[in-house]
Amino acid sequence: MFEAMEEAGARLGLPADTARRLAMQTAFGAAKMAMASDKSPAELKRNVMSPGGTTERAIEHLEQAGLRTTLAEAMDACAARAREMADELGKN
């Protein structure tokens, strides 16, 4: 995700180092906020999205593009590989 955000920022005209820092800071800020809060991710998301704003537009696009499905499938693939590796290690 960092790579994709960095590449998109550069494509949109940001210097590469700025695009990298913004991608990292976005993720860091979101994680820090989530860890410091007792609110659900859905509530935090609603709190940071200004109606009609840039974050809302980006999140709507990600949702429409299948972000949840893609992440669920990636987690499934990861879990399947972890089971395979455990089986392989158990045979040795």
The 8 nearest C-alpha neighbors of each residue, nearest first, counted from 0:
[[1, 3, 2, 4, 5, 22, 26, 23],
 [2, 0, 4, 3, 22, 5, 23, 19],
 [1, 3, 5, 0, 4, 6, 19, 22],
 [2, 4, 0, 6, 5, 1, 7, 8],
 [5, 3, 7, 1, 6, 2, 22, 0],
 [4, 6, 18, 19, 2, 8, 3, 7],
 [7, 5, 3, 9, 8, 4, 2, 10],
 [8, 6, 10, 4, 9, 5, 3, 11],
 [7, 9, 18, 11, 5, 10, 6, 13],
 [8, 10, 13, 12, 6, 11, 7, 15],
 [11, 9, 7, 12, 8, 6, 13, 5],
 [10, 12, 8, 9, 13, 7, 6, 14],
 [13, 11, 9, 10, 14, 8, 15, 7],
 [14, 12, 9, 8, 18, 11, 15, 17],
 [13, 15, 17, 16, 9, 18, 12, 8],
 [16, 14, 18, 17, 9, 19, 13, 5],
 [17, 15, 19, 18, 14, 20, 13, 5],
 [18, 16, 20, 14, 19, 15, 21, 13],
 [17, 19, 5, 8, 15, 21, 16, 20],
 [20, 18, 5, 16, 22, 17, 21, 15],
 [19, 21, 17, 23, 22, 18, 24, 16],
 [20, 22, 24, 18, 23, 19, 25, 17],
 [23, 21, 19, 25, 20, 24, 4, 1],
 [22, 24, 20, 26, 25, 21, 27, 19],
 [23, 25, 27, 21, 26, 22, 28, 20],
 [26, 24, 22, 28, 23, 27, 21, 29],
 [25, 27, 29, 23, 24, 28, 30, 22],
 [28, 26, 24, 30, 29, 25, 31, 23],
 [27, 29, 31, 25, 26, 30, 24, 32],
 [28, 30, 32, 26, 27, 31, 33, 25],
 [31, 29, 33, 27, 32, 28, 34, 26],
 [30, 32, 28, 34, 33, 29, 27, 35],
 [31, 33, 29, 35, 30, 34, 28, 36],
 [34, 32, 30, 36, 31, 35, 29, 40],
 [33, 35, 31, 32, 36, 30, 37, 29],
 [36, 34, 32, 33, 31, 37, 30, 38],
 [37, 35, 33, 38, 34, 32, 39, 43],
 [36, 38, 39, 35, 33, 34, 40, 43],
 [39, 37, 36, 42, 43, 40, 33, 41],
 [38, 40, 42, 41, 43, 37, 33, 36],
 [41, 39, 43, 42, 44, 38, 33, 45],
 [42, 40, 44, 39, 43, 45, 38, 46],
 [41, 43, 45, 39, 44, 40, 38, 46],
 [44, 42, 46, 40, 45, 41, 39, 38],
 [43, 45, 41, 42, 46, 47, 40, 48],
 [44, 46, 42, 48, 43, 47, 41, 49],
 [47, 45, 43, 44, 48, 42, 49, 41],
 [48, 46, 44, 45, 43, 49, 54, 55],
 [49, 47, 55, 45, 54, 46, 50, 44],
 [48, 50, 52, 51, 47, 55, 54, 53],
 [51, 49, 52, 48, 55, 53, 54, 56],
 [50, 52, 49, 55, 56, 53, 48, 54],
 [53, 51, 49, 55, 50, 54, 56, 48],
 [52, 54, 56, 55, 57, 51, 49, 48],
 [55, 53, 57, 56, 48, 52, 58, 49],
 [54, 56, 48, 58, 52, 53, 57, 59],
 [57, 55, 53, 59, 54, 58, 60, 52],
 [56, 58, 54, 60, 59, 55, 53, 61],
 [59, 57, 61, 55, 60, 56, 54, 62],
 [60, 58, 62, 56, 57, 61, 55, 63],
 [59, 61, 63, 57, 58, 62, 64, 56],
 [62, 60, 58, 64, 66, 59, 63, 57],
 [61, 63, 59, 66, 65, 64, 60, 58],
 [64, 62, 60, 65, 61, 59, 66, 58],
 [65, 63, 61, 62, 66, 60, 59, 67],
 [64, 66, 62, 68, 63, 67, 69, 61],
 [65, 67, 69, 62, 61, 68, 64, 70],
 [68, 66, 70, 69, 65, 71, 62, 61],
 [67, 69, 71, 65, 70, 66, 72, 73],
 [68, 70, 66, 72, 71, 67, 65, 73],
 [69, 71, 73, 67, 72, 68, 66, 74],
 [72, 70, 68, 74, 73, 69, 67, 75],
 [73, 71, 75, 69, 70, 74, 68, 76],
 [72, 74, 70, 76, 75, 71, 77, 69],
 [73, 75, 77, 71, 72, 76, 78, 70],
 [74, 76, 72, 78, 73, 77, 79, 71],
 [77, 75, 73, 79, 74, 78, 72, 80],
 [76, 78, 74, 80, 75, 79, 73, 81],
 [79, 77, 81, 75, 80, 76, 74, 82],
 [80, 78, 76, 82, 81, 77, 75, 83],
 [79, 81, 83, 77, 82, 78, 84, 76],
 [80, 82, 78, 84, 83, 79, 85, 77],
 [83, 81, 85, 79, 80, 84, 86, 78],
 [84, 82, 80, 86, 81, 85, 87, 79],
 [83, 85, 87, 81, 86, 82, 88, 80],
 [84, 86, 82, 88, 87, 83, 89, 81],
 [85, 87, 89, 83, 84, 88, 82, 90],
 [88, 86, 84, 90, 89, 85, 83, 91],
 [87, 89, 85, 90, 91, 86, 84, 83],
 [88, 90, 86, 87, 91, 85, 84, 83],
 [89, 91, 87, 88, 86, 85, 84, 83],
 [90, 88, 89, 87, 86, 85, 84, 83]]
